[in-house]
Amino acid sequence: LEKIGNERRNMQGIFIENDEGAMVRPSSKKQVKEMVKMGSKVSVEATSAFGNEPDGILTKEMLETYGKILFVGPDPYRNRSFYGSISLNKKGDIRVE
């Protein structure tokens, strides 16, 4: 769990679209940034048993509804090598930090 303001949020899993169109785990946050910049599909994976997280292909509408999404990779269950967040910038574009 990570605290943002007064709210606690779970770290979610993340997938990116590879060259063959399959959704795979990214190897780094840099790779996630590059894929978002290129307009490739990115999918977030809910890890909470309570169903309070978004799950599926990342869209601007998802970010408008849920706000900043925190992710961990490459695998939230076995290998937490990098962490990041996805949100909308002031222009309404998706950004990865």
C-alpha positions, 0 to 999 in steps of 0.5 A, spaced: 500 500 500 502 507 498 499 513 501 497 519 497 494 524 501 489 521 506 488 515 501 491 509 501 492 505 494 494 498 492 500 497 487 497 494 481 500 490 476 501 492 469 502 489 462 504 492 455 503 490 448 509 487 444 511 487 437 506 481 436 500 484 439 500 480 445 500 483 452 506 482 456 509 484 463 514 490 462 522 489 463 522 496 466 518 503 468 522 506 462 519 501 457 512 503 460 514 510 459 516 508 451 510 504 450 505 510 452 509 515 448 508 511 442 501 509 443 501 502 445 496 498 449 497 498 456 493 494 461 493 495 469 491 489 473 487 489 479 491 486 485 486 487 491 481 482 493 476 488 494 474 490 487 476 497 488 481 498 483 481 499 475 482 493 471 483 492 463 486 497 458 488 503 460 484 509 457 484 517 459 477 515 461 479 510 466 484 515 469 479 521 470 474 516 474 480 513 478 485 518 478 493 516 479 494 509 478 500 506 482 504 500 478 509 495 480 513 491 475 515 486 472 510 482 477 506 485 483 506 478 486 513 475 485 518 481 482 517 488 485 523 491 481 520 497 479 515 502 481 511 508 478 505 511 477 500 513 471 496 519 471 493 525 466 498 531 465 495 538 465 494 537 457 490 531 459 495 527 456 497 520 459 504 520 463 508 515 466 512 517 472 
